[in-house]
Amino acid sequence: MNEIGSPVRTPRRLPALLSLRAFEAAAAHLSFQRAAQELSVTPSAISHQVRALEDTLGQPLFRRLTRQLALTPAGQRLFDDLRTGFDLLEAGVDRLRRPSASQAVTLSTNTAFAARWVLPRMDAFRKACPGVELRLHASDTLVDLARGEADIAVRSGNGNWPGLVSRELMPERYAPLCSPMLGLKDAADLPKHRLIHCDWQPQALAPAVWPRWFREAGIAPPRGRAMKASGLSFSDETHAMLAALAGHGVALLSLTLSAEELRSGALVQPFGPVLDTGSYFLAVANGREDEPALRAVWEWIASQATAA
């Protein structure tokens, strides 16, 4: 162990950085002269560094033709790898040189949570995190955070996702909600009203669907296909909520995402039971949780969930 508690590091087996930079510039231009201009040195210095690199590697990297250069197969492979590596280094250094610049963070979540919870809070976010540009990716298809398809996500479930760091935001509960115009007060009267259905993703652990609600309520459901045949079905929970607001029937809706409508009285919860579907979690790929911009978004969402 070294003095800061991490395993002793094995030195990298790399040629001199000056030689690598000289070769990458010469390979990009296929010219020692233009490489020298880029690096502000002499053409002979470039030639010397490339020769030193070839001696170190034990093979030629250029074919030196009359008044021009051509890469050997080994030189082409090395150039492709170095170009990628130097591009990453340049991008990393550039980010450090511009610490005050706006940083973009892509937040992924399902469409209902994006529309009902995130969007109403965007003005508050911009005031709280003026240096971060929040890009919202709304989709019911899970993105791969480890591969960088998004930077951070709000997901529903149990928080057990390999390769991700997660934090519980709030429990998620569903209940029958409807417009007060229906005058519904007793579960025994539910069969007299149209049921509004919403599709759930296959990976949902405990979906809030009407067959489950009837089972937990201890009430006999409509027989066979009659449950859906006499109702309305939507692929998006926001549309199901709009149908309920318009008085078209009774929907199983998220108490979290319907909080404003319940407070205003636009929707009412006439009876239970309330269905537990898990919780909302924040998630980020392992190793990225301490990036400043991601941490700012993480802490802001967590604070909003606590306040709610």
Secondary structure by P-SEA (a helix, b strand, c coil): ccccccccccccccccaaaaaaaaaaaacccaaaaaaaacccaaaaaaaaaaaaaaacccccccccccccccaaaaaaaaaaaaaaaaaaaaaaaaaccccbbbbbbbbcaaaaacccccaaaaaaaacccbbbbbbbcccccccccccccbbbbbcccccccbbbbbcbbbbbcbbbbcccccccccccccbbbbbbbbcccccccccaaaaaaaacccccccaaaaaaccccccaaaaaaaaaacccccccccccaaaaaaacccccccccccccbbbbbbbcccccccaaaaaaaaaaaaaaaac
